[in-house]
Amino acid sequence: MSLNQTISCPVCSSPIAYNVMQLIAGASFECKTCGAVIRIAPSSMNEVKNTYENYMSLKDNSNARKVNTFDINEFIEVVDKV
């Protein structure tokens, strides 16, 4: 998985570029089209961090069992709309 990803803006559906590690660290990212700012909802931060850490520890293990994944959209919130 690349650390640089895009997500559809929840306001206007334009792509918002983000970095996984920065997002998990609490950074926010702005939509270049409408100015909406997104981040991981604080109430979801621990769940996202734990899931990401589990994924990273299992991804290179050839004996790893299949794990459930999640859609980052479930944890994103719009924090500002200019």
OpenMM code with the backbone's topology and positions (N, CA, C; nanometers):
from openmm import Vec3, app, unit

residues = "MET SER LEU ASN GLN THR ILE SER CYS PRO VAL CYS SER SER PRO ILE ALA TYR ASN VAL MET GLN LEU ILE ALA GLY ALA SER PHE GLU CYS LYS THR CYS GLY ALA VAL ILE ARG ILE ALA PRO SER SER MET ASN GLU VAL LYS ASN THR TYR GLU ASN TYR MET SER LEU LYS ASP ASN SER ASN ALA ARG LYS VAL ASN THR PHE ASP ILE ASN GLU PHE ILE GLU VAL VAL ASP LYS VAL".split()
positions = [
    Vec3(0.0850, -0.1173, 0.0000),
    Vec3(0.0000, 0.0000, 0.0000),
    Vec3(0.0895, 0.1235, 0.0000),
    Vec3(0.0610, 0.2115, -0.0916),
    Vec3(0.1342, 0.3369, -0.0976),
    Vec3(0.0909, 0.4259, 0.0179),
    Vec3(0.1851, 0.5026, 0.0717),
    Vec3(0.1503, 0.5944, 0.1798),
    Vec3(0.0725, 0.7146, 0.1281),
    Vec3(0.0870, 0.7460, -0.0008),
    Vec3(0.0143, 0.8576, -0.0599),
    Vec3(-0.1084, 0.8029, -0.1309),
    Vec3(-0.2242, 0.8535, -0.0922),
    Vec3(-0.3522, 0.8047, -0.1422),
    Vec3(-0.4403, 0.9228, -0.1791),
    Vec3(-0.5553, 0.8940, -0.2372),
    Vec3(-0.6585, 0.9959, -0.2560),
    Vec3(-0.7899, 0.9413, -0.2021),
    Vec3(-0.8744, 1.0313, -0.1611),
    Vec3(-1.0075, 0.9992, -0.1122),
    Vec3(-1.1030, 1.0989, -0.1752),
    Vec3(-1.2246, 1.0559, -0.2030),
    Vec3(-1.3244, 1.1487, -0.2565),
    Vec3(-1.3699, 1.2436, -0.1468),
    Vec3(-1.3726, 1.3703, -0.1790),
    Vec3(-1.4198, 1.4709, -0.0838),
    Vec3(-1.5649, 1.4406, -0.0477),
    Vec3(-1.5974, 1.4359, 0.0816),
    Vec3(-1.7353, 1.4093, 0.1216),
    Vec3(-1.8316, 1.5237, 0.0882),
    Vec3(-1.7780, 1.6398, 0.0505),
    Vec3(-1.8629, 1.7543, 0.0173),
    Vec3(-1.8870, 1.7645, -0.1338),
    Vec3(-1.7793, 1.7591, -0.2134),
    Vec3(-1.7929, 1.7824, -0.3581),
    Vec3(-1.7472, 1.6645, -0.4445),
    Vec3(-1.6945, 1.5595, -0.3843),
    Vec3(-1.6497, 1.4372, -0.4533),
    Vec3(-1.5199, 1.4525, -0.5324),
    Vec3(-1.4540, 1.5666, -0.5246),
    Vec3(-1.3232, 1.5810, -0.5890),
    Vec3(-1.2203, 1.4994, -0.5110),
    Vec3(-1.1118, 1.4569, -0.5757),
    Vec3(-1.0106, 1.3807, -0.5018),
    Vec3(-0.9314, 1.4692, -0.4059),
    Vec3(-0.9104, 1.4191, -0.2851),
    Vec3(-0.8259, 1.4858, -0.1865),
    Vec3(-0.7049, 1.3964, -0.1654),
    Vec3(-0.5864, 1.4500, -0.1911),
    Vec3(-0.4628, 1.3742, -0.1691),
    Vec3(-0.4303, 1.3757, -0.0206),
    Vec3(-0.3877, 1.2604, 0.0312),
    Vec3(-0.3473, 1.2516, 0.1713),
    Vec3(-0.2379, 1.1485, 0.1863),
    Vec3(-0.1660, 1.1568, 0.2950),
    Vec3(-0.0618, 1.0610, 0.3296),
    Vec3(-0.1120, 0.9806, 0.4483),
    Vec3(-0.1103, 0.8481, 0.4364),
    Vec3(-0.1653, 0.7600, 0.5395),
    Vec3(-0.1028, 0.7874, 0.6757),
    Vec3(0.0280, 0.7932, 0.6828),
    Vec3(0.0947, 0.8112, 0.8116),
    Vec3(0.0612, 0.9469, 0.8731),
    Vec3(0.0544, 1.0498, 0.7908),
    Vec3(0.0185, 1.1822, 0.8421),
    Vec3(-0.1264, 1.1853, 0.8885),
    Vec3(-0.2149, 1.1184, 0.8141),
    Vec3(-0.3557, 1.1122, 0.8532),
    Vec3(-0.3712, 1.0419, 0.9871),
    Vec3(-0.3018, 0.9298, 1.0037),
    Vec3(-0.3081, 0.8545, 1.1286),
    Vec3(-0.2463, 0.9339, 1.2438),
    Vec3(-0.1497, 1.0196, 1.2114),
    Vec3(-0.0872, 1.1020, 1.3152),
    Vec3(-0.1737, 1.2221, 1.3542),
    Vec3(-0.2864, 1.2410, 1.2853),
    Vec3(-0.3768, 1.3488, 1.3222),
    Vec3(-0.3808, 1.4665, 1.2269),
    Vec3(-0.3070, 1.4584, 1.1160),
    Vec3(-0.3067, 1.5687, 1.0196),
    Vec3(-0.4422, 1.5793, 0.9506),
    Vec3(-0.4715, 1.6969, 0.9001),
    Vec3(-0.5912, 1.7178, 0.8206),
    Vec3(-0.5482, 1.7547, 0.6786),
    Vec3(-0.6386, 1.7339, 0.5840),
    Vec3(-0.6086, 1.7584, 0.4435),
    Vec3(-0.7238, 1.8350, 0.3809),
    Vec3(-0.6898, 1.9290, 0.2914),
    Vec3(-0.7886, 2.0189, 0.2328),
    Vec3(-0.8222, 1.9800, 0.0899),
    Vec3(-0.9502, 1.9885, 0.0566),
    Vec3(-0.9959, 1.9705, -0.0806),
    Vec3(-0.9575, 2.0956, -0.1591),
    Vec3(-0.8865, 2.0778, -0.2672),
    Vec3(-0.8424, 2.1918, -0.3481),
    Vec3(-0.9582, 2.2543, -0.4253),
    Vec3(-1.0691, 2.1828, -0.4393),
    Vec3(-1.1831, 2.2337, -0.5144),
    Vec3(-1.2777, 2.3175, -0.4286),
    Vec3(-1.3212, 2.2629, -0.3146),
    Vec3(-1.4230, 2.3333, -0.2351),
    Vec3(-1.3713, 2.3862, -0.1016),
    Vec3(-1.2492, 2.3463, -0.0614),
    Vec3(-1.1922, 2.3965, 0.0631),
    Vec3(-1.2297, 2.3181, 0.1875),
    Vec3(-1.3068, 2.2103, 0.1723),
    Vec3(-1.3410, 2.1283, 0.2891),
    Vec3(-1.2133, 2.0671, 0.3463),
    Vec3(-1.2048, 2.0587, 0.4763),
    Vec3(-1.0889, 2.0012, 0.5432),
    Vec3(-1.1344, 1.8724, 0.6110),
    Vec3(-1.0602, 1.7640, 0.5857),
    Vec3(-1.0954, 1.6355, 0.6444),
    Vec3(-0.9859, 1.5871, 0.7371),
    Vec3(-1.0239, 1.4999, 0.8284),
    Vec3(-0.9299, 1.4322, 0.9172),
    Vec3(-0.9999, 1.3074, 0.9690),
    Vec3(-0.9270, 1.2245, 1.0393),
    Vec3(-0.9895, 1.1113, 1.1061),
    Vec3(-1.0602, 1.1655, 1.2292),
    Vec3(-1.1833, 1.1238, 1.2484),
    Vec3(-1.2585, 1.1669, 1.3651),
    Vec3(-1.1834, 1.1247, 1.4909),
    Vec3(-1.1654, 1.2141, 1.5878),
    Vec3(-1.0923, 1.1798, 1.7097),
    Vec3(-1.1454, 1.0544, 1.7788),
    Vec3(-1.2757, 1.0336, 1.7742),
    Vec3(-1.3329, 0.9152, 1.8388),
    Vec3(-1.2945, 0.7849, 1.7680),
    Vec3(-1.2458, 0.7941, 1.6442),
    Vec3(-1.2065, 0.6753, 1.5679),
    Vec3(-1.0559, 0.6547, 1.5609),
    Vec3(-0.9786, 0.7501, 1.6117),
    Vec3(-0.8335, 0.7479, 1.5948),
    Vec3(-0.7696, 0.6182, 1.6440),
    Vec3(-0.8026, 0.5717, 1.7636),
    Vec3(-0.7408, 0.4495, 1.8153),
    Vec3(-0.7752, 0.3288, 1.7301),
    Vec3(-0.8991, 0.3191, 1.6857),
    Vec3(-0.9399, 0.2062, 1.6025),
    Vec3(-0.8642, 0.2056, 1.4700),
    Vec3(-0.8497, 0.3214, 1.4088),
    Vec3(-0.7770, 0.3314, 1.2823),
    Vec3(-0.6298, 0.2954, 1.3026),
    Vec3(-0.5673, 0.3494, 1.4065),
    Vec3(-0.4267, 0.3187, 1.4337),
    Vec3(-0.4069, 0.1696, 1.4566),
    Vec3(-0.4916, 0.1084, 1.5377),
    Vec3(-0.4778, -0.0345, 1.5664),
    Vec3(-0.4973, -0.1196, 1.4417),
    Vec3(-0.5958, -0.0856, 1.3617),
    Vec3(-0.6214, -0.1605, 1.2389),
    Vec3(-0.5041, -0.1475, 1.1429),
    Vec3(-0.4508, -0.0274, 1.1280),
    Vec3(-0.3377, -0.0064, 1.0384),
    Vec3(-0.2146, -0.0832, 1.0877),
    Vec3(-0.1870, -0.0776, 1.2159),
    Vec3(-0.0725, -0.1504, 1.2710),
    Vec3(-0.0885, -0.3008, 1.2517),
    Vec3(-0.2087, -0.3535, 1.2727),
    Vec3(-0.2333, -0.4958, 1.2503),
    Vec3(-0.2139, -0.5325, 1.1038),
    Vec3(-0.2629, -0.4492, 1.0157),
    Vec3(-0.2461, -0.4720, 0.8721),
    Vec3(-0.0987, -0.4766, 0.8355),
    Vec3(-0.0228, -0.3784, 0.8826),
    Vec3(0.1195, -0.3726, 0.8485),
    Vec3(0.1955, -0.4935, 0.9027),
    Vec3(0.1592, -0.5407, 1.0206),
    Vec3(0.2303, -0.6548, 1.0778),
    Vec3(0.1952, -0.7850, 1.0057),
    Vec3(0.0796, -0.7912, 0.9437),
    Vec3(0.0371, -0.9138, 0.8759),
    Vec3(0.0648, -0.9162, 0.7267),
    Vec3(0.0795, -0.8013, 0.6636),
    Vec3(0.0835, -0.7966, 0.5176),
    Vec3(0.1992, -0.8744, 0.4555),
    Vec3(0.3131, -0.8823, 0.5210),
    Vec3(0.4274, -0.9527, 0.4651),
    Vec3(0.4411, -1.0954, 0.5176),
    Vec3(0.3526, -1.1355, 0.6039),
    Vec3(0.3570, -1.2691, 0.6623),
    Vec3(0.2830, -1.3654, 0.5698),
    Vec3(0.3561, -1.4563, 0.5057),
    Vec3(0.2945, -1.5483, 0.4098),
    Vec3(0.1992, -1.6459, 0.4773),
    Vec3(0.2111, -1.6648, 0.6074),
    Vec3(0.1222, -1.7547, 0.6796),
    Vec3(0.0046, -1.6808, 0.7437),
    Vec3(-0.0070, -1.5528, 0.7170),
    Vec3(-0.1120, -1.4724, 0.7805),
    Vec3(-0.2490, -1.5126, 0.7280),
    Vec3(-0.3449, -1.5077, 0.8155),
    Vec3(-0.4822, -1.5351, 0.7761),
    Vec3(-0.5416, -1.4097, 0.7138),
    Vec3(-0.6484, -1.4290, 0.6408),
    Vec3(-0.7167, -1.3143, 0.5821),
    Vec3(-0.7747, -1.2293, 0.6945),
    Vec3(-0.7583, -1.0979, 0.6842),
    Vec3(-0.8116, -1.0079, 0.7856),
    Vec3(-0.9147, -0.9157, 0.7218),
    Vec3(-1.0068, -0.8709, 0.8033),
    Vec3(-1.1048, -0.7745, 0.7555),
    Vec3(-1.0363, -0.6414, 0.7331),
    Vec3(-1.0747, -0.5743, 0.6289),
    Vec3(-1.0225, -0.4410, 0.6020),
    Vec3(-1.1351, -0.3406, 0.6258),
    Vec3(-1.1019, -0.2150, 0.6171),
    Vec3(-1.2036, -0.1127, 0.6357),
    Vec3(-1.1855, -0.0063, 0.5300),
    Vec3(-1.2884, 0.0691, 0.5093),
    Vec3(-1.2856, 0.1811, 0.4172),
    Vec3(-1.2589, 0.3067, 0.4994),
    Vec3(-1.1521, 0.3782, 0.4673),
    Vec3(-1.1138, 0.4958, 0.5450),
    Vec3(-1.2275, 0.5977, 0.5508),
    Vec3(-1.3174, 0.5949, 0.4512),
    Vec3(-1.4310, 0.6879, 0.4516),
    Vec3(-1.5168, 0.6732, 0.5762),
    Vec3(-1.5160, 0.5551, 0.6370),
    Vec3(-1.5945, 0.5328, 0.7582),
    Vec3(-1.5455, 0.6194, 0.8745),
    Vec3(-1.4213, 0.6627, 0.8692),
    Vec3(-1.3595, 0.7312, 0.9827),
    Vec3(-1.3283, 0.8776, 0.9572),
    Vec3(-1.3570, 0.9240, 0.8372),
    Vec3(-1.3250, 1.0623, 0.8000),
    Vec3(-1.4393, 1.1545, 0.8406),
    Vec3(-1.4038, 1.2713, 0.8879),
    Vec3(-1.5038, 1.3741, 0.9145),
    Vec3(-1.4609, 1.5036, 0.8477),
    Vec3(-1.5559, 1.5841, 0.8096),
    Vec3(-1.5280, 1.7174, 0.7561),
    Vec3(-1.5184, 1.8095, 0.8761),
    Vec3(-1.4048, 1.8780, 0.8906),
    Vec3(-1.3846, 1.9638, 1.0064),
    Vec3(-1.4010, 2.1119, 0.9739),
    Vec3(-1.4018, 2.1449, 0.8451),
    Vec3(-1.4154, 2.2849, 0.8094),
    Vec3(-1.4590, 2.2940, 0.6657),
    Vec3(-1.5396, 2.3901, 0.6351),
    Vec3(-1.5802, 2.4188, 0.4979),
    Vec3(-1.5702, 2.5680, 0.4790),
    Vec3(-1.4730, 2.6082, 0.3968),
    Vec3(-1.4488, 2.7499, 0.3734),
    Vec3(-1.5548, 2.8074, 0.2831),
] * unit.nanometer
topology = app.Topology()
chain = topology.addChain("A")
for resn in residues:
    res = topology.addResidue(resn, chain)
    for name in ("N", "CA", "C"):
        topology.addAtom(name, app.Element.getBySymbol(name[0]), res)
